[in-house]
Amino acid sequence: MCGAEVFALPEGVQRVARYLQDANHPHTPQMLDGAARTSQEAAEQLGIEVGQVAKSVVFKHKPSGGHVLVIAAGDRRVDEKKVAALVGKTGRADAEFVKAQTGFSIGGVSPVAHLHAPITLIDASLSRFELLWAAAGHPHAVFPLTLQQLQALTGAPVVDIAQEPVDTAAGQSQA
């Protein structure tokens, strides 16, 4: 990708594209025809299993006032008690908080290129898949990566923080 291609994209996608390029990630964000605000929508558009969607779930980190980013498989719910046991007290993040901390709107939160550095955790359930897809800063943008690449890009540990599988039609939204 040359620099000129980045500027035709929405601002959040540009930020993710630059981050991936600077990190020498082999893939660039791809724009989808329709929105992929939920893991189910993303999986349908990409023709993949819902679990291959590396969804970003944001929580308030009460001790610091910052945010906790949990990257989990699209077919799993995040266990908030497990997250709190690892990082301290957390709370729900509303759309305004998510946008202020990450620079992204809910439905397009990327695992990288946040405005403010998060405490990041990656759920071990993602290890079931060779290829993952993550939001790239906009509800219509995604990029492919492996679990190892996700770890390298975020510097986050892989931990057990998900509940058992859920019905994907009623599953947690991708943030």
SEFIKE-271490 format. One record per atom (N, C-alpha, C): z, y, x; atom name; residue number from 1. Coordinates in steps of 0.001 Angstrom, whole numbers, m for minus. Each point is the difference from the previous one (the first is absolute). Example, Ala and Ser with C-alpha at 12.3 -4.5 7.8 and 13.67 -1.06 7.14 Angstrom:
2
PT        up     north      east   lomi   mise
PT      7800     m5690     13190      N      1
PT         0      1190      m890     CA      1
PT         0      1200       900      C      1
PT      m720      1050      m350      N      2
PT        60      1190       820     CA      2
PT       730      1090      m770      C      2
# end
This chain:
175
PT        up     north      east   lomi   mise
PT         0     m1176       853      N      1
PT         0      1176      m853     CA      1
PT         0      1228       892      C      1
PT      m873       912      m268      N      2
PT        19      1263       729     CA      2
PT       821       991      m814      C      2
PT       441      1057       618      N      3
PT       875       955      m653     CA      3
PT      m576       600     m1265      C      3
PT     m1314       191       m83      N      4
PT      m621       637     m1162     CA      4
PT       205      m814     m1270      C      4
PT        43     m1330       112      N      5
PT       161      m840     m1181     CA      5
PT      1367       188      m644      C      5
PT      1007       315       798      N      6
PT      1354       152      m498     CA      6
PT        96      1163      m978      C      6
PT      m748      1066       209      N      7
PT       156      1212      m789     CA      7
PT      m579       m97     m1404      C      7
PT      m792     m1001      m312      N      8
PT      m535      m181     m1347     CA      8
PT      1016      m698      m905      C      8
PT      1098      m450       550      N      9
PT      1006      m758      m731     CA      9
PT      1118       915      m503      C      9
PT       743      m422     m1052      N     10
PT      1171       768      m431     CA     10
PT       990       161      1160      C     10
PT       806      1058       m41      N     11
PT       902       335      1111     CA     11
PT       884     m1162       432      C     11
PT       630      m686      m949      N     12
PT       869     m1116       357     CA     12
PT      m752     m1112       710      C     12
PT     m1216      m269      m435      N     13
PT      m826     m1036       628     CA     13
PT      m413       452      1399      C     13
PT      m291      1283       164      N     14
PT      m324       531      1328     CA     14
PT      1162      m229       962      C     14
PT      1222       275      m473      N     15
PT      1189      m173       841     CA     15
PT       158     m1463       415      C     15
PT      m192      m915      m946      N     16
PT        95     m1431       308     CA     16
PT     m1115      m406       959      C     16
PT     m1221       470      m244      N     17
PT     m1135      m341       868     CA     17
PT       254       454      1432      C     17
PT       520      1215       169      N     18
PT       308       494      1354     CA     18
PT      1083      m847       652      C     18
PT      1028      m351      m768      N     19
PT      1092      m822       523     CA     19
PT      m536     m1352       474      C     19
PT      m816      m632      m838      N     20
PT      m565     m1303       360     CA     20
PT      m904       116      1219      C     20
PT      m801      1062        40      N     21
PT      m900       212      1136     CA     21
PT       808       210      1281      C     21
PT      1037       838       m60      N     22
PT       842       265      1172     CA     22
PT       727     m1256       473      C     22
PT       290      m911      m931      N     23
PT       691     m1251       329     CA     23
PT      m978     m1109       391      C     23
PT     m1291       338        69      N     24
PT     m1047      m975       327     CA     24
PT       m45     m1168      m976      C     24
PT       328       278     m1260      N     25
PT      m106     m1029     m1035     CA     25
PT     m1489      m261      m246      C     25
PT      m404     m1255      m130      N     26
PT     m1430      m310      m107     CA     26
PT      m652       349     m1336      C     26
PT       779       403      m998      N     27
PT      m568       280     m1319     CA     27
PT       301      1429      m435      C     27
PT      m863       528      m863      N     28
PT       195      1329      m566     CA     28
PT       246      m132     m1499      C     28
PT       553      1035      m619      N     29
PT       203       m60     m1451     CA     29
PT     m1317      m174      m748      C     29
PT        82      m744     m1086      N     30
PT     m1149      m219      m870     CA     30
PT       322       583     m1368      C     30
PT      m950       710      m565      N     31
PT       184       563     m1336     CA     31
PT      m477     m1028     m1035      C     31
PT       830      m242      m996      N     32
PT      m339      m921     m1082     CA     32
PT      m653       772     m1141      C     32
PT      m762      m705      m822      N     33
PT      m647       635     m1149     CA     33
PT      1016       481     m1029      C     33
PT      1058      m771      m180      N     34
PT      1037       362      m965     CA     34
PT      1342       132       684      C     34
PT       984       469      m742      N     35
PT      1339       166       552     CA     35
PT       667     m1355       213      C     35
PT       861       m42       994      N     36
PT       790     m1194       296     CA     36
PT      1459       425        95      C     36
PT       521       540     m1101      N     37
PT      1370       514        m3     CA     37
PT      1041     m1114       m26      C     37
PT      m394     m1177      m444      N     38
PT       916     m1140       m16     CA     38
PT      m580     m1105       870      C     38
PT       851      m915       376      N     39
PT      m453     m1137       798     CA     39
PT     m1046      m805      m750      C     39
PT       197      m155     m1310      N     40
PT      m949      m754      m818     CA     40
PT     m1375       665        15      C     40
PT       m41      1325      m194      N     41
PT     m1278       724        19     CA     41
PT      m690      m131      1352      C     41
PT       772       123      1063      N     42
PT      m583      m112      1341     CA     42
PT      m574     m1395       217      C     42
PT       759     m1022      m367      N     43
PT      m457     m1378       189     CA     43
PT     m1282      m269      m786      C     43
PT       m56       483     m1231      N     44
PT     m1199      m205      m817     CA     44
PT     m1215       669       630      C     44
PT       160      1213       480      N     45
PT     m1130       714       601     CA     45
PT      m451      m624      1312      C     45
PT       949      m539       761      N     46
PT      m329      m574      1306     CA     46
PT      m360     m1482       m75      C     46
PT       276      m643     m1135      N     47
PT      m268     m1428      m130     CA     47
PT       930      m841       856      C     47
PT      1277       397        51      N     48
PT       996      m695       814     CA     48
PT      1184      m395      m870      C     48
PT       929      m767       580      N     49
PT      1236      m340      m695     CA     49
PT       904      1230       m43      C     49
PT       785       133     m1057      N     50
PT       899      1143      m138     CA     50
PT       967        74      1184      C     50
PT       435     m1148       502      N     51
PT       930       m19      1128     CA     51
PT      m564       571      1284      C     51
PT     m1321        75       114      N     52
PT      m625       563      1200     CA     52
PT        67      1522        39      C     52
PT       383       600     m1107      N     53
PT       155      1452       m35     CA     53
PT      1350       342       624      C     53
PT       m30       737      1093      N     54
PT      1222       450       668     CA     54
PT       412      1312      m661      C     54
PT       815      m119     m1067      N     55
PT       373      1194      m760     CA     55
PT      1123       748       707      C     55
PT       m39      1310      m147      N     56
PT      1014       870       585     CA     56
PT       949       455     m1102      C     56
PT      1276      m327       160      N     57
PT      1022       393      m961     CA     57
PT       961       942       723      C     57
PT       192      1188      m559      N     58
PT       823      1024       642     CA     58
PT      1337       132      m726      C     58
PT      1072        74       794      N     59
PT      1349       238      m502     CA     59
PT       574      1222       697      C     59
PT       961       653      m650      N     60
PT       769      1052       667     CA     60
PT      1016      m683       901      C     60
PT       164       513      1214      N     61
PT      1037      m482       906     CA     61
PT      1163       974      m129      C     61
PT      1026      m386      m730      N     62
PT      1083       925      m321     CA     62
PT       741       523      1227      C     62
PT       257      m820      1041      N     63
PT       717       551      1162     CA     63
PT      m748      1128       717      C     63
PT     m1324       m66        64      N     64
PT      m765       991       767     CA     64
PT      m745      1015      m864      C     64
PT      m212      m324     m1268      N     65
PT      m811       857      m856     CA     65
PT     m1491      m244       159      C     65
PT      m365      m844       948      N     66
PT     m1398      m346       231     CA     66
PT      m432     m1144      m892      C     66
PT     m1024      m711       460      N     67
PT      m498     m1088      m837     CA     67
PT       m90     m1318       749      C     67
PT       107     m1053      m794      N     68
PT      m167     m1370       478     CA     68
PT     m1315      m495      m581      C     68
PT      m839      m546       859      N     69
PT     m1272      m572      m421     CA     69
PT        99     m1510       118      C     69
PT      m180      m683     m1110      N     70
PT       m19     m1457        m2     CA     70
PT     m1433      m428      m284      C     70
PT      m546      m806       891      N     71
PT     m1360      m512      m172     CA     71
PT       141     m1460      m400      C     71
PT      m433      m306     m1209      N     72
PT       206     m1334      m554     CA     72
PT     m1286      m527      m614      C     72
PT       m43     m1304      m176      N     73
PT     m1148      m631      m650     CA     73
PT       m74       454     m1450      C     73
PT     m1216       196      m477      N     74
PT      m219       491     m1349     CA     74
PT       524      m894     m1102      C     74
PT       242     m1266       310      N     75
PT       509      m921     m1019     CA     75
PT      1515      m175        79      C     75
PT       670       850       740      N     76
PT      1454       m91       144     CA     76
PT       660      1319      m374      C     76
PT      1227      m103      m494      N     77
PT       829      1178      m254     CA     77
PT       933       178      1196      C     77
PT       248      1245       335      N     78
PT       927       309      1080     CA     78
PT      1424      m162      m519      C     78
PT       832      m686       779      N     79
PT      1409      m177      m342     CA     79
PT       768      1177       605      C     79
PT       366       952      m841      N     80
PT       645      1221       478     CA     80
PT      1323      m274       701      C     80
PT       716     m1040      m398      N     81
PT      1269      m335       657     CA     81
PT      m244      m465      1429      C     81
PT     m1063      m766       213      N     82
PT      m334      m440      1357     CA     82
PT      m394      1187       873      C     82
PT      m744       937      m579      N     83
PT      m401      1199       744     CA     83
PT      1241       798       391      C     83
PT       891       239      m962      N     84
PT      1216       774       266     CA     84
PT       882      m673      1047      C     84
PT        34     m1329         1      N     85
PT       798      m714       997     CA     85
PT      m527       247      1416      C     85
PT     m1289       272       120      N     86
PT      m607       231      1315     CA     86
PT        24      1461       436      C     86
PT      m145       927      m945      N     87
PT      m170      1410       387     CA     87
PT      1069       941      m546      C     87
PT       882      m473      m851      N     88
PT       981       875      m625     CA     88
PT      m410       319     m1424      C     88
PT       796       813      m653      N     89
PT      m201       284     m1427     CA     89
PT     m1358       650      m261      C     89
PT      m674      m522     m1027      N     90
PT     m1305       531      m389     CA     90
PT        15       361     m1478      C     90
PT      m990       763      m393      N     91
PT      m155       364     m1399     CA     91
PT     m1468        47      m359      C     91
PT      m269        93     m1273      N     92
PT     m1383        82      m486     CA     92
PT      m631      1315       446      C     92
PT     m1271       m62       313      N     93
PT      m747      1189       399     CA     93
PT      m965       380     m1117      C     93
PT        61      1255      m456      N     94
PT      m950       440     m1019     CA     94
PT     m1284       481       674      C     94
PT     m1003       307      m808      N     95
PT     m1319       368       525     CA     95
PT        58      1225       908      C     95
PT       819       978      m358      N     96
PT       121      1220       809     CA     96
PT       589      m313      1379      C     96
PT      1043      m834        38      N     97
PT       616      m393      1268     CA     97
PT      m996      m770       861      C     97
PT      m709      m949      m609      N     98
PT      m983      m802       739     CA     98
PT     m1054       904       628      C     98
PT      m537       925      m770      N     99
PT     m1039       910       502     CA     99
PT       546       886      1123      C     99
PT      1219       523      m158      N    100
PT       592       879      1011     CA    100
PT       270      m736      1310      C    100
PT       438     m1241       m79      N    101
PT       337      m760      1204     CA    101
PT     m1221      m604       682      C    101
PT      m921      m524      m811      N    102
PT     m1124      m754       569     CA    102
PT     m1278       819       111      C    102
PT      m158       962      m892      N    103
PT     m1259       732       m79     CA    103
PT     m1018      m697      m880      C    103
PT       400     m1102      m611      N    104
PT      m892      m785      m846     CA    104
PT       555       m57     m1419      C    104
PT      m887      m138      m965      N    105
PT       414      m199     m1386     CA    105
PT       255     m1481      m241      C    105
PT       903      m285      m928      N    106
PT       260     m1391      m368     CA    106
PT     m1322      m626      m430      C    106
PT      m246     m1202       472      N    107
PT     m1264      m681      m261     CA    107
PT      m922        48      1200      C    107
PT       321       862       968      N    108
PT      m821       112      1203     CA    108
PT       819        89      1272      C    108
PT      1289      m360       m65      N    109
PT       872       115      1172     CA    109
PT      m405     m1026      1050      C    109
PT      m395       503      1144      N    110
PT      m398      m837      1128     CA    110
PT      1243      m445       773      C    110
PT       m89     m1099       733      N    111
PT      1121      m382       852     CA    111
PT        88       842      1279      C    111
PT     m1002       851       240      N    112
PT       m38       820      1217     CA    112
PT      m319      1452      m348      C    112
PT       202       888       972      N    113
PT      m388      1415       m90     CA    113
PT       805       795     m1025      C    113
PT      1284      m304      m126      N    114
PT       873       754      m896     CA    114
PT       300      1371       599      C    114
PT       270       986      m849      N    115
PT       372      1330       481     CA    115
PT      1311       m37       766      C    115
PT       955      m790      m496      N    116
PT      1301      m160       650     CA    116
PT       179     m1480       315      C    116
PT       463      m294      1192      N    117
PT       134     m1397       427     CA    117
PT      1002      m742      m884      C    117
PT      m405     m1124      m566      N    118
PT       911      m785      m836     CA    118
PT       746     m1059       808      C    118
PT      1038      m539      m608      N    119
PT       561     m1267       455     CA    119
PT      m889     m1034      m671      C    119
PT      m646      m856       773      N    120
PT      m982      m925      m575     CA    120
PT       438     m1444       167      C    120
PT      m182      m774     m1052      N    121
PT       258     m1435        m2     CA    121
PT     m1228      m698      m569      C    121
PT      m360     m1125       595      N    122
PT     m1124      m806      m478     CA    122
PT       564     m1305      m533      C    122
PT      m386      m363     m1208      N    123
PT       514     m1243      m567     CA    123
PT      m707     m1217       577      C    123
PT       799     m1014       298      N    124
PT      m504     m1236       603     CA    124
PT      m979      m746      m901      C    124
PT        11       259     m1298      N    125
PT      m914      m714      m901     CA    125
PT     m1464       304       312      C    125
PT      m271      1089       707      N    126
PT     m1378       320       386     CA    126
PT      m554      m993      1019      C    126
PT       876      m745       662      N    127
PT      m453      m953      1027     CA    127
PT      m794     m1165      m592      C    127
PT       m59      m105     m1324      N    128
PT      m783     m1062      m648     CA    128
PT     m1496       222       136      C    128
PT      m412      1201       384      N    129
PT     m1416       361       m21     CA    129
PT      m505       420      1373      C    129
PT     m1239      m400       308      N    130
PT      m622       417      1253     CA    130
PT      m459      1443       m71      C    130
PT      m538       414     m1149      N    131
PT      m510      1355      m153     CA    131
PT       717       705     m1143      C    131
PT       424      1224       258      N    132
PT       681       837      m980     CA    132
PT      m841      1243      m263      C    132
PT       277       658     m1095      N    133
PT      m642      1277      m329     CA    133
PT      1094       977      m391      C    133
PT       m68      1218       544      N    134
PT      1005      1025      m286     CA    134
PT      m669      1265      m512      C    134
PT       749       785      m756      N    135
PT      m495      1298      m464     CA    135
PT      m231       904      1206      C    135
PT      m991       873      m136      N    136
PT      m374       865      1120     CA    136
PT       103      1481      m356      C    136
PT      1057       373      m728      N    137
PT       243      1408      m248     CA    137
PT      m556       564     m1287      C    137
PT      m572      m855      m839      N    138
PT      m610       442     m1263     CA    138
PT      m130     m1233      m896      C    138
PT       129       148     m1324      N    139
PT      m105     m1159      m887     CA    139
PT     m1337      m743        63      C    139
PT     m1025       605       557      N    140
PT     m1310      m650       123     CA    140
PT      m279      m495      1421      C    140
PT       963       122       911      N    141
PT      m254      m334      1405     CA    141
PT       914     m1114       496      C    141
PT      m589      m932       753      N    142
PT       734     m1128       571     CA    142
PT      m533      m288      1399      C    142
PT       769      m782       769      N    143
PT      m506      m479      1282     CA    143
PT       569     m1387       272      C    143
PT      m776      m835       713      N    144
PT       445     m1353       307     CA    144
PT       788       m40      1303      C    144
PT       921      m964        77      N    145
PT       769      m207      1219     CA    145
PT       721     m1337       m83      C    145
PT       454      m471      1145      N    146
PT       802     m1216        62     CA    146
PT      1470       400        36      C    146
PT       884      m968      m192      N    147
PT      1429       275        94     CA    147
PT       344       520      1393      C    147
PT      m603      m588      1025      N    148
PT       267       438      1368     CA    148
PT      m446      1447       206      C    148
PT     m1142       360      m563      N    149
PT      m465      1388       101     CA    149
PT       924       936      m774      C    149
PT       483      m441     m1146      N    150
PT       932       804      m786     CA    150
PT      1270       270       802      C    150
PT       508     m1027       661      N    151
PT      1180       173       846     CA    151
PT      m280       975      1137      C    151
PT     m1144      m152       645      N    152
PT      m349       875      1120     CA    152
PT      m167      1449      m460      C    152
PT      m614       209     m1142      N    153
PT      m235      1352      m508     CA    153
PT      1281       696      m449      C    153
PT       952      m763      m531      N    154
PT      1216       596      m561     CA    154
PT      1222      m127       908      C    154
PT       m14      m967       916      N    155
PT      1175      m257       823     CA    155
PT      1150      m586      m799      C    155
PT      m296      m522     m1176      N    156
PT      1038      m479      m914     CA    156
PT       288     m1482       185      C    156
PT      1244      m399      m258      N    157
PT       342     m1420        47     CA    157
PT      m475      m722     m1259      C    157
PT      m228     m1295       138      N    158
PT      m331      m853     m1140     CA    158
PT      1296      m682      m421      C    158
PT       405       250     m1246      N    159
PT      1278      m493      m501     CA    159
PT      m171      m549     m1421      C    159
PT       994      m759      m448      N    160
PT       m23      m555     m1356     CA    160
PT       617      1016      m951      C    160
PT      m838       707      m746      N    161
PT       507      1025      m919     CA    161
PT      m645       m76     m1382      C    161
PT      m628     m1119      m311      N    162
PT      m651      m121     m1310     CA    162
PT       719     m1015      m868      C    162
PT      m133       208     m1301      N    163
PT       452      m989      m962     CA    163
PT     m1087     m1062      m100      C    163
PT       246      m998      m789      N    164
PT     m1008     m1031      m226     CA    164
PT     m1199       593      m731      C    164
PT     m1125      m710       m23      N    165
PT     m1221       524      m632     CA    165
PT       222       437     m1443      C    165
PT      m807       992      m396      N    166
PT        54       512     m1370     CA    166
PT     m1352      m197      m648      C    166
PT       m28       115     m1306      N    167
PT     m1262         5      m737     CA    167
PT      m740      1262       420      C    167
PT     m1173      m150       616      N    168
PT      m709      1151       560     CA    168
PT      m416      1008     m1059      C    168
PT      m187      m415     m1231      N    169
PT      m381       950     m1050     CA    169
PT      1144       964      m301      C    169
PT      1232      m460       231      N    170
PT      1161       851      m252     CA    170
PT       655       415      1308      C    170
PT      m687      m193      1116      N    171
PT       573       247      1322     CA    171
PT       243      1459       302      C    171
PT       704       204      1090      N    172
PT       357      1332       451     CA    172
PT     m1243       761       429      C    172
PT       m85      1253      m300      N    173
PT     m1152       814       385     CA    173
PT       m50       188      1500      C    173
PT     m1207       104       506      N    174
PT      m189       338      1400     CA    174
PT       216      1496       110      C    174
PT       795       421       958      N    175
PT       242      1439       148     CA    175
PT      m945       594       993      C    175
# end
